[in-house]
Amino acid sequence: MVFIAGPRQVGKTTLAKDIVAKQFAKPQYFNWDNRTDRKKILQSEWPGNADLIILDEIHKYKEWKAYVIGEYDTLD
């Protein structure tokens, strides 16, 4: 797990998307601010073959820490 943190409007999302574009074959990007993405996040609807999953703005979800740890712990 990698967390990117910093003040607003400094390029965290841009950095994450740039890393995805250059280094991963099957990435998945989800943004908590997007209703469709939020539903997919809460239902754990991402492809099993994803080699990277980005959860942008996930900190806005009150239970995000327990959620991320729980999802991570279920991976083989």
mmCIF file of the N, C-alpha and C atoms, coordinates in Angstrom:
data_MODEL
# 
_entry.id   MODEL 
# 
loop_
_atom_site.group_PDB 
_atom_site.id 
_atom_site.type_symbol 
_atom_site.label_atom_id 
_atom_site.label_alt_id 
_atom_site.label_comp_id 
_atom_site.label_asym_id 
_atom_site.label_entity_id 
_atom_site.label_seq_id 
_atom_site.pdbx_PDB_ins_code 
_atom_site.Cartn_x 
_atom_site.Cartn_y 
_atom_site.Cartn_z 
_atom_site.occupancy 
_atom_site.B_iso_or_equiv 
_atom_site.pdbx_formal_charge 
_atom_site.auth_seq_id 
_atom_site.auth_comp_id 
_atom_site.auth_asym_id 
_atom_site.auth_atom_id 
_atom_site.pdbx_PDB_model_num 
ATOM 1   N N  . MET A 1 1  ? 0.836   -1.159  0.000   1.00 0.00 ? 1  MET A N  1 
ATOM 2   C CA . MET A 1 1  ? 0.000   0.000   0.000   1.00 0.00 ? 1  MET A CA 1 
ATOM 3   C C  . MET A 1 1  ? 0.887   1.231   0.000   1.00 0.00 ? 1  MET A C  1 
ATOM 4   N N  . VAL A 1 2  ? 0.466   2.207   -0.774  1.00 0.00 ? 2  VAL A N  1 
ATOM 5   C CA . VAL A 1 2  ? 1.159   3.485   -0.817  1.00 0.00 ? 2  VAL A CA 1 
ATOM 6   C C  . VAL A 1 2  ? 0.115   4.575   -0.646  1.00 0.00 ? 2  VAL A C  1 
ATOM 7   N N  . PHE A 1 3  ? 0.412   5.549   0.180   1.00 0.00 ? 3  PHE A N  1 
ATOM 8   C CA . PHE A 1 3  ? -0.481  6.668   0.386   1.00 0.00 ? 3  PHE A CA 1 
ATOM 9   C C  . PHE A 1 3  ? 0.216   7.932   -0.093  1.00 0.00 ? 3  PHE A C  1 
ATOM 10  N N  . ILE A 1 4  ? -0.502  8.732   -0.848  1.00 0.00 ? 4  ILE A N  1 
ATOM 11  C CA . ILE A 1 4  ? 0.017   10.021  -1.291  1.00 0.00 ? 4  ILE A CA 1 
ATOM 12  C C  . ILE A 1 4  ? -0.766  11.086  -0.541  1.00 0.00 ? 4  ILE A C  1 
ATOM 13  N N  . ALA A 1 5  ? -0.060  11.902  0.208   1.00 0.00 ? 5  ALA A N  1 
ATOM 14  C CA . ALA A 1 5  ? -0.705  12.943  1.008   1.00 0.00 ? 5  ALA A CA 1 
ATOM 15  C C  . ALA A 1 5  ? -0.045  14.285  0.717   1.00 0.00 ? 5  ALA A C  1 
ATOM 16  N N  . GLY A 1 6  ? -0.786  15.329  0.956   1.00 0.00 ? 6  GLY A N  1 
ATOM 17  C CA . GLY A 1 6  ? -0.246  16.670  0.774   1.00 0.00 ? 6  GLY A CA 1 
ATOM 18  C C  . GLY A 1 6  ? -1.362  17.691  0.754   1.00 0.00 ? 6  GLY A C  1 
ATOM 19  N N  . PRO A 1 7  ? -1.010  18.953  0.697   1.00 0.00 ? 7  PRO A N  1 
ATOM 20  C CA . PRO A 1 7  ? -2.025  20.001  0.665   1.00 0.00 ? 7  PRO A CA 1 
ATOM 21  C C  . PRO A 1 7  ? -2.857  19.929  -0.612  1.00 0.00 ? 7  PRO A C  1 
ATOM 22  N N  . ARG A 1 8  ? -3.955  20.628  -0.595  1.00 0.00 ? 8  ARG A N  1 
ATOM 23  C CA . ARG A 1 8  ? -4.844  20.664  -1.756  1.00 0.00 ? 8  ARG A CA 1 
ATOM 24  C C  . ARG A 1 8  ? -4.155  21.302  -2.958  1.00 0.00 ? 8  ARG A C  1 
ATOM 25  N N  . GLN A 1 9  ? -4.524  20.792  -4.122  1.00 0.00 ? 9  GLN A N  1 
ATOM 26  C CA . GLN A 1 9  ? -4.117  21.389  -5.398  1.00 0.00 ? 9  GLN A CA 1 
ATOM 27  C C  . GLN A 1 9  ? -2.606  21.383  -5.653  1.00 0.00 ? 9  GLN A C  1 
ATOM 28  N N  . VAL A 1 10 ? -1.914  20.348  -5.165  1.00 0.00 ? 10 VAL A N  1 
ATOM 29  C CA . VAL A 1 10 ? -0.466  20.279  -5.428  1.00 0.00 ? 10 VAL A CA 1 
ATOM 30  C C  . VAL A 1 10 ? -0.099  19.213  -6.462  1.00 0.00 ? 10 VAL A C  1 
ATOM 31  N N  . GLY A 1 11 ? -1.110  18.450  -6.929  1.00 0.00 ? 11 GLY A N  1 
ATOM 32  C CA . GLY A 1 11 ? -0.843  17.482  -7.987  1.00 0.00 ? 11 GLY A CA 1 
ATOM 33  C C  . GLY A 1 11 ? -0.839  16.021  -7.566  1.00 0.00 ? 11 GLY A C  1 
ATOM 34  N N  . LYS A 1 12 ? -1.458  15.683  -6.445  1.00 0.00 ? 12 LYS A N  1 
ATOM 35  C CA . LYS A 1 12 ? -1.484  14.289  -5.986  1.00 0.00 ? 12 LYS A CA 1 
ATOM 36  C C  . LYS A 1 12 ? -2.199  13.384  -6.991  1.00 0.00 ? 12 LYS A C  1 
ATOM 37  N N  . THR A 1 13 ? -3.355  13.813  -7.458  1.00 0.00 ? 13 THR A N  1 
ATOM 38  C CA . THR A 1 13 ? -4.102  13.023  -8.441  1.00 0.00 ? 13 THR A CA 1 
ATOM 39  C C  . THR A 1 13 ? -3.342  12.927  -9.750  1.00 0.00 ? 13 THR A C  1 
ATOM 40  N N  . THR A 1 14 ? -2.772  14.013  -10.185 1.00 0.00 ? 14 THR A N  1 
ATOM 41  C CA . THR A 1 14 ? -1.987  14.015  -11.420 1.00 0.00 ? 14 THR A CA 1 
ATOM 42  C C  . THR A 1 14 ? -0.819  13.048  -11.303 1.00 0.00 ? 14 THR A C  1 
ATOM 43  N N  . LEU A 1 15 ? -0.140  13.063  -10.177 1.00 0.00 ? 15 LEU A N  1 
ATOM 44  C CA . LEU A 1 15 ? 0.974   12.142  -9.942  1.00 0.00 ? 15 LEU A CA 1 
ATOM 45  C C  . LEU A 1 15 ? 0.498   10.693  -9.999  1.00 0.00 ? 15 LEU A C  1 
ATOM 46  N N  . ALA A 1 16 ? -0.590  10.397  -9.332  1.00 0.00 ? 16 ALA A N  1 
ATOM 47  C CA . ALA A 1 16 ? -1.112  9.024   -9.323  1.00 0.00 ? 16 ALA A CA 1 
ATOM 48  C C  . ALA A 1 16 ? -1.468  8.569   -10.731 1.00 0.00 ? 16 ALA A C  1 
ATOM 49  N N  . LYS A 1 17 ? -2.157  9.402   -11.483 1.00 0.00 ? 17 LYS A N  1 
ATOM 50  C CA . LYS A 1 17 ? -2.543  9.037   -12.845 1.00 0.00 ? 17 LYS A CA 1 
ATOM 51  C C  . LYS A 1 17 ? -1.316  8.904   -13.749 1.00 0.00 ? 17 LYS A C  1 
ATOM 52  N N  . ASP A 1 18 ? -0.306  9.710   -13.540 1.00 0.00 ? 18 ASP A N  1 
ATOM 53  C CA . ASP A 1 18 ? 0.923   9.627   -14.327 1.00 0.00 ? 18 ASP A CA 1 
ATOM 54  C C  . ASP A 1 18 ? 1.645   8.309   -14.055 1.00 0.00 ? 18 ASP A C  1 
ATOM 55  N N  . ILE A 1 19 ? 1.711   7.909   -12.801 1.00 0.00 ? 19 ILE A N  1 
ATOM 56  C CA . ILE A 1 19 ? 2.332   6.637   -12.448 1.00 0.00 ? 19 ILE A CA 1 
ATOM 57  C C  . ILE A 1 19 ? 1.582   5.492   -13.122 1.00 0.00 ? 19 ILE A C  1 
ATOM 58  N N  . VAL A 1 20 ? 0.270   5.550   -13.073 1.00 0.00 ? 20 VAL A N  1 
ATOM 59  C CA . VAL A 1 20 ? -0.560  4.514   -13.688 1.00 0.00 ? 20 VAL A CA 1 
ATOM 60  C C  . VAL A 1 20 ? -0.263  4.399   -15.175 1.00 0.00 ? 20 VAL A C  1 
ATOM 61  N N  . ALA A 1 21 ? -0.241  5.516   -15.854 1.00 0.00 ? 21 ALA A N  1 
ATOM 62  C CA . ALA A 1 21 ? -0.071  5.519   -17.308 1.00 0.00 ? 21 ALA A CA 1 
ATOM 63  C C  . ALA A 1 21 ? 1.280   4.962   -17.732 1.00 0.00 ? 21 ALA A C  1 
ATOM 64  N N  . LYS A 1 22 ? 2.283   5.149   -16.920 1.00 0.00 ? 22 LYS A N  1 
ATOM 65  C CA . LYS A 1 22 ? 3.638   4.786   -17.326 1.00 0.00 ? 22 LYS A CA 1 
ATOM 66  C C  . LYS A 1 22 ? 4.117   3.424   -16.836 1.00 0.00 ? 22 LYS A C  1 
ATOM 67  N N  . GLN A 1 23 ? 3.528   2.906   -15.762 1.00 0.00 ? 23 GLN A N  1 
ATOM 68  C CA . GLN A 1 23 ? 4.159   1.747   -15.137 1.00 0.00 ? 23 GLN A CA 1 
ATOM 69  C C  . GLN A 1 23 ? 3.270   0.522   -14.941 1.00 0.00 ? 23 GLN A C  1 
ATOM 70  N N  . PHE A 1 24 ? 1.995   0.595   -15.271 1.00 0.00 ? 24 PHE A N  1 
ATOM 71  C CA . PHE A 1 24 ? 1.122   -0.542  -15.003 1.00 0.00 ? 24 PHE A CA 1 
ATOM 72  C C  . PHE A 1 24 ? 0.299   -0.898  -16.233 1.00 0.00 ? 24 PHE A C  1 
ATOM 73  N N  . ALA A 1 25 ? 0.115   -2.194  -16.439 1.00 0.00 ? 25 ALA A N  1 
ATOM 74  C CA . ALA A 1 25 ? -0.611  -2.677  -17.617 1.00 0.00 ? 25 ALA A CA 1 
ATOM 75  C C  . ALA A 1 25 ? -2.117  -2.689  -17.406 1.00 0.00 ? 25 ALA A C  1 
ATOM 76  N N  . LYS A 1 26 ? -2.562  -2.997  -16.169 1.00 0.00 ? 26 LYS A N  1 
ATOM 77  C CA . LYS A 1 26 ? -4.000  -3.137  -15.901 1.00 0.00 ? 26 LYS A CA 1 
ATOM 78  C C  . LYS A 1 26 ? -4.388  -2.387  -14.621 1.00 0.00 ? 26 LYS A C  1 
ATOM 79  N N  . PRO A 1 27 ? -4.250  -1.083  -14.612 1.00 0.00 ? 27 PRO A N  1 
ATOM 80  C CA . PRO A 1 27 ? -4.605  -0.312  -13.420 1.00 0.00 ? 27 PRO A CA 1 
ATOM 81  C C  . PRO A 1 27 ? -6.105  -0.018  -13.361 1.00 0.00 ? 27 PRO A C  1 
ATOM 82  N N  . GLN A 1 28 ? -6.582  0.294   -12.177 1.00 0.00 ? 28 GLN A N  1 
ATOM 83  C CA . GLN A 1 28 ? -7.954  0.736   -11.978 1.00 0.00 ? 28 GLN A CA 1 
ATOM 84  C C  . GLN A 1 28 ? -7.921  1.982   -11.104 1.00 0.00 ? 28 GLN A C  1 
ATOM 85  N N  . TYR A 1 29 ? -8.618  3.016   -11.547 1.00 0.00 ? 29 TYR A N  1 
ATOM 86  C CA . TYR A 1 29 ? -8.668  4.285   -10.833 1.00 0.00 ? 29 TYR A CA 1 
ATOM 87  C C  . TYR A 1 29 ? -10.109 4.536   -10.407 1.00 0.00 ? 29 TYR A C  1 
ATOM 88  N N  . PHE A 1 30 ? -10.301 4.814   -9.131  1.00 0.00 ? 30 PHE A N  1 
ATOM 89  C CA . PHE A 1 30 ? -11.617 5.137   -8.599  1.00 0.00 ? 30 PHE A CA 1 
ATOM 90  C C  . PHE A 1 30 ? -11.513 6.430   -7.799  1.00 0.00 ? 30 PHE A C  1 
ATOM 91  N N  . ASN A 1 31 ? -12.495 7.309   -7.971  1.00 0.00 ? 31 ASN A N  1 
ATOM 92  C CA . ASN A 1 31 ? -12.513 8.583   -7.265  1.00 0.00 ? 31 ASN A CA 1 
ATOM 93  C C  . ASN A 1 31 ? -13.750 8.627   -6.378  1.00 0.00 ? 31 ASN A C  1 
ATOM 94  N N  . TRP A 1 32 ? -13.546 8.767   -5.074  1.00 0.00 ? 32 TRP A N  1 
ATOM 95  C CA . TRP A 1 32 ? -14.645 8.789   -4.112  1.00 0.00 ? 32 TRP A CA 1 
ATOM 96  C C  . TRP A 1 32 ? -15.666 9.877   -4.442  1.00 0.00 ? 32 TRP A C  1 
ATOM 97  N N  . ASP A 1 33 ? -15.247 10.960  -5.058  1.00 0.00 ? 33 ASP A N  1 
ATOM 98  C CA . ASP A 1 33 ? -16.158 12.061  -5.380  1.00 0.00 ? 33 ASP A CA 1 
ATOM 99  C C  . ASP A 1 33 ? -17.116 11.725  -6.521  1.00 0.00 ? 33 ASP A C  1 
ATOM 100 N N  . ASN A 1 34 ? -16.831 10.663  -7.265  1.00 0.00 ? 34 ASN A N  1 
ATOM 101 C CA . ASN A 1 34 ? -17.688 10.229  -8.362  1.00 0.00 ? 34 ASN A CA 1 
ATOM 102 C C  . ASN A 1 34 ? -18.666 9.185   -7.811  1.00 0.00 ? 34 ASN A C  1 
ATOM 103 N N  . ARG A 1 35 ? -19.979 9.439   -7.964  1.00 0.00 ? 35 ARG A N  1 
ATOM 104 C CA . ARG A 1 35 ? -20.980 8.535   -7.378  1.00 0.00 ? 35 ARG A CA 1 
ATOM 105 C C  . ARG A 1 35 ? -20.853 7.102   -7.881  1.00 0.00 ? 35 ARG A C  1 
ATOM 106 N N  . THR A 1 36 ? -20.606 6.937   -9.169  1.00 0.00 ? 36 THR A N  1 
ATOM 107 C CA . THR A 1 36 ? -20.462 5.591   -9.737  1.00 0.00 ? 36 THR A CA 1 
ATOM 108 C C  . THR A 1 36 ? -19.247 4.891   -9.140  1.00 0.00 ? 36 THR A C  1 
ATOM 109 N N  . ASP A 1 37 ? -18.133 5.605   -9.075  1.00 0.00 ? 37 ASP A N  1 
ATOM 110 C CA . ASP A 1 37 ? -16.920 5.032   -8.477  1.00 0.00 ? 37 ASP A CA 1 
ATOM 111 C C  . ASP A 1 37 ? -17.138 4.701   -7.004  1.00 0.00 ? 37 ASP A C  1 
ATOM 112 N N  . ARG A 1 38 ? -17.835 5.589   -6.283  1.00 0.00 ? 38 ARG A N  1 
ATOM 113 C CA . ARG A 1 38 ? -18.088 5.366   -4.859  1.00 0.00 ? 38 ARG A CA 1 
ATOM 114 C C  . ARG A 1 38 ? -18.858 4.063   -4.640  1.00 0.00 ? 38 ARG A C  1 
ATOM 115 N N  . LYS A 1 39 ? -19.856 3.825   -5.462  1.00 0.00 ? 39 LYS A N  1 
ATOM 116 C CA . LYS A 1 39 ? -20.616 2.572   -5.351  1.00 0.00 ? 39 LYS A CA 1 
ATOM 117 C C  . LYS A 1 39 ? -19.718 1.368   -5.611  1.00 0.00 ? 39 LYS A C  1 
ATOM 118 N N  . LYS A 1 40 ? -18.858 1.470   -6.609  1.00 0.00 ? 40 LYS A N  1 
ATOM 119 C CA . LYS A 1 40 ? -17.943 0.366   -6.918  1.00 0.00 ? 40 LYS A CA 1 
ATOM 120 C C  . LYS A 1 40 ? -16.964 0.134   -5.780  1.00 0.00 ? 40 LYS A C  1 
ATOM 121 N N  . ILE A 1 41 ? -16.474 1.208   -5.166  1.00 0.00 ? 41 ILE A N  1 
ATOM 122 C CA . ILE A 1 41 ? -15.552 1.079   -4.038  1.00 0.00 ? 41 ILE A CA 1 
ATOM 123 C C  . ILE A 1 41 ? -16.244 0.349   -2.896  1.00 0.00 ? 41 ILE A C  1 
ATOM 124 N N  . LEU A 1 42 ? -17.440 0.796   -2.524  1.00 0.00 ? 42 LEU A N  1 
ATOM 125 C CA . LEU A 1 42 ? -18.145 0.206   -1.393  1.00 0.00 ? 42 LEU A CA 1 
ATOM 126 C C  . LEU A 1 42 ? -18.556 -1.241  -1.645  1.00 0.00 ? 42 LEU A C  1 
ATOM 127 N N  . GLN A 1 43 ? -18.728 -1.605  -2.903  1.00 0.00 ? 43 GLN A N  1 
ATOM 128 C CA . GLN A 1 43 ? -19.097 -2.974  -3.249  1.00 0.00 ? 43 GLN A CA 1 
ATOM 129 C C  . GLN A 1 43 ? -17.890 -3.808  -3.684  1.00 0.00 ? 43 GLN A C  1 
ATOM 130 N N  . SER A 1 44 ? -16.703 -3.232  -3.566  1.00 0.00 ? 44 SER A N  1 
ATOM 131 C CA . SER A 1 44 ? -15.456 -3.910  -3.951  1.00 0.00 ? 44 SER A CA 1 
ATOM 132 C C  . SER A 1 44 ? -15.521 -4.427  -5.378  1.00 0.00 ? 44 SER A C  1 
ATOM 133 N N  . GLU A 1 45 ? -16.031 -3.611  -6.270  1.00 0.00 ? 45 GLU A N  1 
ATOM 134 C CA . GLU A 1 45 ? -16.185 -4.002  -7.666  1.00 0.00 ? 45 GLU A CA 1 
ATOM 135 C C  . GLU A 1 45 ? -15.000 -3.548  -8.509  1.00 0.00 ? 45 GLU A C  1 
ATOM 136 N N  . TRP A 1 46 ? -13.897 -4.254  -8.362  1.00 0.00 ? 46 TRP A N  1 
ATOM 137 C CA . TRP A 1 46 ? -12.758 -4.006  -9.235  1.00 0.00 ? 46 TRP A CA 1 
ATOM 138 C C  . TRP A 1 46 ? -12.288 -5.329  -9.786  1.00 0.00 ? 46 TRP A C  1 
ATOM 139 N N  . PRO A 1 47 ? -11.716 -5.285  -10.973 1.00 0.00 ? 47 PRO A N  1 
ATOM 140 C CA . PRO A 1 47 ? -11.269 -6.531  -11.603 1.00 0.00 ? 47 PRO A CA 1 
ATOM 141 C C  . PRO A 1 47 ? -10.193 -7.224  -10.776 1.00 0.00 ? 47 PRO A C  1 
ATOM 142 N N  . GLY A 1 48 ? -10.283 -8.524  -10.698 1.00 0.00 ? 48 GLY A N  1 
ATOM 143 C CA . GLY A 1 48 ? -9.296  -9.296  -9.962  1.00 0.00 ? 48 GLY A CA 1 
ATOM 144 C C  . GLY A 1 48 ? -7.927  -9.277  -10.604 1.00 0.00 ? 48 GLY A C  1 
ATOM 145 N N  . ASN A 1 49 ? -7.869  -8.909  -11.883 1.00 0.00 ? 49 ASN A N  1 
ATOM 146 C CA . ASN A 1 49 ? -6.584  -8.889  -12.571 1.00 0.00 ? 49 ASN A CA 1 
ATOM 147 C C  . ASN A 1 49 ? -5.919  -7.511  -12.553 1.00 0.00 ? 49 ASN A C  1 
ATOM 148 N N  . ALA A 1 50 ? -6.472  -6.565  -11.817 1.00 0.00 ? 50 ALA A N  1 
ATOM 149 C CA . ALA A 1 50 ? -5.874  -5.226  -11.735 1.00 0.00 ? 50 ALA A CA 1 
ATOM 150 C C  . ALA A 1 50 ? -4.516  -5.322  -11.056 1.00 0.00 ? 50 ALA A C  1 
ATOM 151 N N  . ASP A 1 51 ? -3.514  -4.705  -11.659 1.00 0.00 ? 51 ASP A N  1 
ATOM 152 C CA . ASP A 1 51 ? -2.194  -4.726  -11.037 1.00 0.00 ? 51 ASP A CA 1 
ATOM 153 C C  . ASP A 1 51 ? -1.945  -3.497  -10.161 1.00 0.00 ? 51 ASP A C  1 
ATOM 154 N N  . LEU A 1 52 ? -2.892  -2.567  -10.168 1.00 0.00 ? 52 LEU A N  1 
ATOM 155 C CA . LEU A 1 52 ? -2.840  -1.402  -9.291  1.00 0.00 ? 52 LEU A CA 1 
ATOM 156 C C  . LEU A 1 52 ? -4.254  -0.872  -9.140  1.00 0.00 ? 52 LEU A C  1 
ATOM 157 N N  . ILE A 1 53 ? -4.631  -0.544  -7.915  1.00 0.00 ? 53 ILE A N  1 
ATOM 158 C CA . ILE A 1 53 ? -5.932  0.074   -7.649  1.00 0.00 ? 53 ILE A CA 1 
ATOM 159 C C  . ILE A 1 53 ? -5.669  1.385   -6.934  1.00 0.00 ? 53 ILE A C  1 
ATOM 160 N N  . ILE A 1 54 ? -6.188  2.461   -7.494  1.00 0.00 ? 54 ILE A N  1 
ATOM 161 C CA . ILE A 1 54 ? -6.060  3.781   -6.880  1.00 0.00 ? 54 ILE A CA 1 
ATOM 162 C C  . ILE A 1 54 ? -7.417  4.191   -6.348  1.00 0.00 ? 54 ILE A C  1 
ATOM 163 N N  . LEU A 1 55 ? -7.458  4.550   -5.073  1.00 0.00 ? 55 LEU A N  1 
ATOM 164 C CA . LEU A 1 55 ? -8.679  5.029   -4.432  1.00 0.00 ? 55 LEU A CA 1 
ATOM 165 C C  . LEU A 1 55 ? -8.476  6.505   -4.096  1.00 0.00 ? 55 LEU A C  1 
ATOM 166 N N  . ASP A 1 56 ? -8.784  7.358   -5.035  1.00 0.00 ? 56 ASP A N  1 
ATOM 167 C CA . ASP A 1 56 ? -8.580  8.798   -4.873  1.00 0.00 ? 56 ASP A CA 1 
ATOM 168 C C  . ASP A 1 56 ? -9.690  9.380   -3.998  1.00 0.00 ? 56 ASP A C  1 
ATOM 169 N N  . GLU A 1 57 ? -9.328  10.262  -3.099  1.00 0.00 ? 57 GLU A N  1 
ATOM 170 C CA . GLU A 1 57 ? -10.240 10.950  -2.186  1.00 0.00 ? 57 GLU A CA 1 
ATOM 171 C C  . GLU A 1 57 ? -10.918 10.002  -1.195  1.00 0.00 ? 57 GLU A C  1 
ATOM 172 N N  . ILE A 1 58 ? -10.372 8.809   -0.996  1.00 0.00 ? 58 ILE A N  1 
ATOM 173 C CA . ILE A 1 58 ? -10.973 7.823   -0.098  1.00 0.00 ? 58 ILE A CA 1 
ATOM 174 C C  . ILE A 1 58 ? -11.028 8.330   1.346   1.00 0.00 ? 58 ILE A C  1 
ATOM 175 N N  . HIS A 1 59 ? -10.187 9.274   1.690   1.00 0.00 ? 59 HIS A N  1 
ATOM 176 C CA . HIS A 1 59 ? -10.177 9.817   3.053   1.00 0.00 ? 59 HIS A CA 1 
ATOM 177 C C  . HIS A 1 59 ? -11.496 10.487  3.431   1.00 0.00 ? 59 HIS A C  1 
ATOM 178 N N  . LYS A 1 60 ? -12.325 10.790  2.437   1.00 0.00 ? 60 LYS A N  1 
ATOM 179 C CA . LYS A 1 60 ? -13.619 11.415  2.713   1.00 0.00 ? 60 LYS A CA 1 
ATOM 180 C C  . LYS A 1 60 ? -14.636 10.416  3.261   1.00 0.00 ? 60 LYS A C  1 
ATOM 181 N N  . TYR A 1 61 ? -14.337 9.135   3.149   1.00 0.00 ? 61 TYR A N  1 
ATOM 182 C CA . TYR A 1 61 ? -15.177 8.079   3.705   1.00 0.00 ? 61 TYR A CA 1 
ATOM 183 C C  . TYR A 1 61 ? -14.801 7.912   5.173   1.00 0.00 ? 61 TYR A C  1 
ATOM 184 N N  . LYS A 1 62 ? -15.749 8.080   6.061   1.00 0.00 ? 62 LYS A N  1 
ATOM 185 C CA . LYS A 1 62 ? -15.483 8.077   7.500   1.00 0.00 ? 62 LYS A CA 1 
ATOM 186 C C  . LYS A 1 62 ? -14.736 6.818   7.959   1.00 0.00 ? 62 LYS A C  1 
ATOM 187 N N  . GLU A 1 63 ? -15.083 5.677   7.422   1.00 0.00 ? 63 GLU A N  1 
ATOM 188 C CA . GLU A 1 63 ? -14.488 4.410   7.850   1.00 0.00 ? 63 GLU A CA 1 
ATOM 189 C C  . GLU A 1 63 ? -13.393 3.935   6.894   1.00 0.00 ? 63 GLU A C  1 
ATOM 190 N N  . TRP A 1 64 ? -12.701 4.851   6.226   1.00 0.00 ? 64 TRP A N  1 
ATOM 191 C CA . TRP A 1 64 ? -11.784 4.462   5.162   1.00 0.00 ? 64 TRP A CA 1 
ATOM 192 C C  . TRP A 1 64 ? -10.630 3.584   5.645   1.00 0.00 ? 64 TRP A C  1 
ATOM 193 N N  . LYS A 1 65 ? -10.101 3.857   6.815   1.00 0.00 ? 65 LYS A N  1 
ATOM 194 C CA . LYS A 1 65 ? -8.943  3.077   7.282   1.00 0.00 ? 65 LYS A CA 1 
ATOM 195 C C  . LYS A 1 65 ? -9.302  1.608   7.468   1.00 0.00 ? 65 LYS A C  1 
ATOM 196 N N  . ALA A 1 66 ? -10.378 1.340   8.182   1.00 0.00 ? 66 ALA A N  1 
ATOM 197 C CA . ALA A 1 66 ? -10.807 -0.040  8.397   1.00 0.00 ? 66 ALA A CA 1 
ATOM 198 C C  . ALA A 1 66 ? -11.185 -0.697  7.070   1.00 0.00 ? 66 ALA A C  1 
ATOM 199 N N  . TYR A 1 67 ? -11.814 0.060   6.188   1.00 0.00 ? 67 TYR A N  1 
ATOM 200 C CA . TYR A 1 67 ? -12.214 -0.483  4.892   1.00 0.00 ? 67 TYR A CA 1 
ATOM 201 C C  . TYR A 1 67 ? -10.987 -0.911  4.076   1.00 0.00 ? 67 TYR A C  1 
ATOM 202 N N  . VAL A 1 68 ? -10.021 -0.030  3.946   1.00 0.00 ? 68 VAL A N  1 
ATOM 203 C CA . VAL A 1 68 ? -8.831  -0.323  3.144   1.00 0.00 ? 68 VAL A CA 1 
ATOM 204 C C  . VAL A 1 68 ? -8.057  -1.501  3.744   1.00 0.00 ? 68 VAL A C  1 
ATOM 205 N N  . ILE A 1 69 ? -7.887  -1.518  5.050   1.00 0.00 ? 69 ILE A N  1 
ATOM 206 C CA . ILE A 1 69 ? -7.176  -2.621  5.692   1.00 0.00 ? 69 ILE A CA 1 
ATOM 207 C C  . ILE A 1 69 ? -7.930  -3.929  5.470   1.00 0.00 ? 69 ILE A C  1 
ATOM 208 N N  . GLY A 1 70 ? -9.240  -3.905  5.633   1.00 0.00 ? 70 GLY A N  1 
ATOM 209 C CA . GLY A 1 70 ? -10.040 -5.104  5.428   1.00 0.00 ? 70 GLY A CA 1 
ATOM 210 C C  . GLY A 1 70 ? -9.948  -5.633  3.998   1.00 0.00 ? 70 GLY A C  1 
ATOM 211 N N  . GLU A 1 71 ? -10.003 -4.749  3.020   1.00 0.00 ? 71 GLU A N  1 
ATOM 212 C CA . GLU A 1 71 ? -9.882  -5.162  1.626   1.00 0.00 ? 71 GLU A CA 1 
ATOM 213 C C  . GLU A 1 71 ? -8.485  -5.700  1.341   1.00 0.00 ? 71 GLU A C  1 
ATOM 214 N N  . TYR A 1 72 ? -7.481  -5.019  1.841   1.00 0.00 ? 72 TYR A N  1 
ATOM 215 C CA . TYR A 1 72 ? -6.099  -5.449  1.623   1.00 0.00 ? 72 TYR A CA 1 
ATOM 216 C C  . TYR A 1 72 ? -5.861  -6.836  2.239   1.00 0.00 ? 72 TYR A C  1 
ATOM 217 N N  . ASP A 1 73 ? -6.392  -7.052  3.411   1.00 0.00 ? 73 ASP A N  1 
ATOM 218 C CA . ASP A 1 73 ? -6.179  -8.328  4.112   1.00 0.00 ? 73 ASP A CA 1 
ATOM 219 C C  . ASP A 1 73 ? -6.852  -9.496  3.415   1.00 0.00 ? 73 ASP A C  1 
ATOM 220 N N  . THR A 1 74 ? -7.818  -9.245  2.540   1.00 0.00 ? 74 THR A N  1 
ATOM 221 C CA . THR A 1 74 ? -8.487  -10.346 1.850   1.00 0.00 ? 74 THR A CA 1 
ATOM 222 C C  . THR A 1 74 ? -7.756  -10.763 0.580   1.00 0.00 ? 74 THR A C  1 
ATOM 223 N N  . LEU A 1 75 ? -6.749  -9.992  0.174   1.00 0.00 ? 75 LEU A N  1 
ATOM 224 C CA . LEU A 1 75 ? -5.994  -10.325 -1.024  1.00 0.00 ? 75 LEU A CA 1 
ATOM 225 C C  . LEU A 1 75 ? -5.009  -11.454 -0.740  1.00 0.00 ? 75 LEU A C  1 
ATOM 226 N N  . ASP A 1 76 ? -4.793  -12.282 -1.735  1.00 0.00 ? 76 ASP A N  1 
ATOM 227 C CA . ASP A 1 76 ? -3.817  -13.381 -1.579  1.00 0.00 ? 76 ASP A CA 1 
ATOM 228 C C  . ASP A 1 76 ? -2.417  -12.898 -1.831  1.00 0.00 ? 76 ASP A C  1 
# 
